[in-house]
Amino acid sequence: MKTERRSAIKKILASTTALVGLGPMAMAKNKEAETTPVAIPKKHDYFEELGITRVINAGATMTFLSGSLMMPETMEAINATAHDFADMYELQDKVGAKLAEMLHCEAAMVTSGAAAALVLGTAGIITGTDADKRKQLPNFPGPRPEVIMQKSHRYVFDQAITTTGAKIIEVEGPEEMEMAINKNTVMALFFNAAVSWFGTEDTIDHEAFVGICKRNNIPSFIDAAADVPPVENLFKYQKMGFDLVTFSGGKMIRGPQSTGLLFGRKDLIEAAKLNNSPHEAPLGRPMKVNKEEMFGMYAALKSYLERDHKKEWQDWLARAENIRSEIMGIQSVKGKIHVPDGPANVVPSLHVTWDSKQVRTTPKQVHEALKSGTPSIFCALGEKDGEALLSVGVVLLRPEQVAIVADRLKAVLRKAV
Ligand SMILES: *Cc1c(COP(=O)(O)O)cnc(C)c1O
C-alpha cells in the first residue's frame, strides 16, 4: 500500500516535471496550473484583435517603432522564468554580478532603459548609501548638485539628470571644465554620440574628460545607449576609465525594449540600486524592472556576446545588396550601401536616390507610400549634400521580409516612372 502510494506520487511528480518540460502550453492543460501564465496560442492574434498595424521596420531601432525585436533567447528567458517567484534583491544582485563578469567591470545592474540608468546612476552618486538623502530626492536641501556636461553634448535625454534635482553646468574645453568644478559638483556626463547626432566636434575628448574627472575625484558617466555594434564598444568605455556606462537593452542588443544596462564602479552601482525598486526608493520606483525582463536582459547580452558578429555583418550586407539589385533596373535609380561613421547606429543601410525628372516622386512621398501600403513598411529619410534620400534599413528585418521590402520599393518607384 505504502509503496503503491509512493510510486503514485513519483508518477505525479514525473508527469509534472514532464509538463513543465513541455512548456507553458502543456501546463495549461493541467487543471491546477490555471493561474500560471500560459503562452499565447498562435491562433490568438492580438494585433488583429486590437486593430494594430503590423509594421516592417526598414529603418533603425526607433523607440516609437518599439525598438527592436527581442532575440529568441530573450523570449525563451522570459517565458521560462514566468512561472516562479524570485526575491528581487537576489535576482538583481546575481544578474548584475553575471553582467559585470560579461562586461569586464566591477558591477552592473538592469534598469528600465538607458534613460532610467541616467536617472539612477546620478541619483546614486548624489545619495551614496544615505537613506535620508534618498528620501529627499529630487528636493535635496541646500545648493543643487551640479553635473558638468559639454555644451555641445546637451541633448533630449539630459532631462534624466535634472530629474534627480541636479542642475547641468555647461562647459566648453578642458580649462572651462576644470574651472567649473566646485564643492557642489557631483558628476560629469559624456554623451558619446554627440559627434554623430549634431555633427560637431567634442571640445573635450574622452581621455581628457576622464582625466579631469579623476584628478578632481568626480565620477564620470558616459551615455553610449545606441552604440553597439561594434560589440567592442561594450568594453571600451570602462577601460578608458569612465566610472559609469549605460547602453540600452532594447536596441541592437535585442533585449526587452524597457531594459538598459548600467555598469561600472561597484560603490556607484550599489548606490544606484538603493534608489530603485524593490528598495524603498521614491525616485526609482516608477522605473521598476520586472523579473522576466531581468532574466531577459541577461539572456540578450549573453546571446549578443556569443553571436558571430562578422557573419551577421555579412548577412546584413547581402540583404542590402539584394534590395539594391532589385531596384537597379529602374531608370536613374541608384543604391549605395551606407555605414555611418558612428559611434551610434553603426549598421549598414541602403541609400536610394534617383533623378526626379525620370522617377517623378520624392523620397518623402516614397516613404509615405511604403508606410501606408500593405504591409506597412517604415524606411528612414536621409540627406546627402543637401539632397534628400531614402534610407532602407536592413538589420531589423526578419529574413523573409527582405524580399517584401525589395518588391514593394520596386513597385512604388516603378509607378512613378
Ligand atoms: C536611446 C537612447 C537613450 C534612451 O535609451 P532607453 O533605453 O530607450 O531609455 C538615451 N541616450 C541615447 C543616446 C539614446 O540613443
The ligand as an SDF file (V2000), in Angstrom:
LIG
                    3D

 15 15  0  0  0  0  0  0  0  0999 V2000
   18.0030   55.5470  -26.9650 C   0  0  0  0  0  0  0  0  0  0  0  0
   18.8420   56.4610  -26.2000 C   0  0  0  0  0  0  0  0  0  0  0  0
   18.5970   56.7230  -24.8450 C   0  0  0  0  0  0  0  0  0  0  0  0
   17.3940   56.1740  -24.1400 C   0  0  0  0  0  0  0  0  0  0  0  0
   17.5050   54.8150  -24.0220 O   0  0  0  0  0  0  0  0  0  0  0  0
   16.3050   53.9190  -23.4850 P   0  0  0  0  0  0  0  0  0  0  0  0
   16.9450   52.5830  -23.3290 O   0  0  0  0  0  0  0  0  0  0  0  0
   15.2450   53.9400  -24.5330 O   0  0  0  0  0  0  0  0  0  0  0  0
   15.8480   54.5020  -22.2030 O   0  0  0  0  0  0  0  0  0  0  0  0
   19.4560   57.5280  -24.1490 C   0  0  0  0  0  0  0  0  0  0  0  0
   20.5310   58.0750  -24.7660 N   0  0  0  0  0  0  0  0  0  0  0  0
   20.8000   57.8590  -26.0610 C   0  0  0  0  0  0  0  0  0  0  0  0
   21.9960   58.4770  -26.6660 C   0  0  0  0  0  0  0  0  0  0  0  0
   19.9590   57.0470  -26.8300 C   0  0  0  0  0  0  0  0  0  0  0  0
   20.2380   56.8300  -28.1210 O   0  0  0  0  0  0  0  0  0  0  0  0
  1  2  1  0
  2  3  1  0
  2 14  2  0
  3  4  1  0
  3 10  2  0
  4  5  1  0
  5  6  1  0
  6  7  2  0
  6  8  1  0
  6  9  1  0
 10 11  1  0
 11 12  2  0
 12 13  1  0
 12 14  1  0
 14 15  1  0
M  END
$$$$
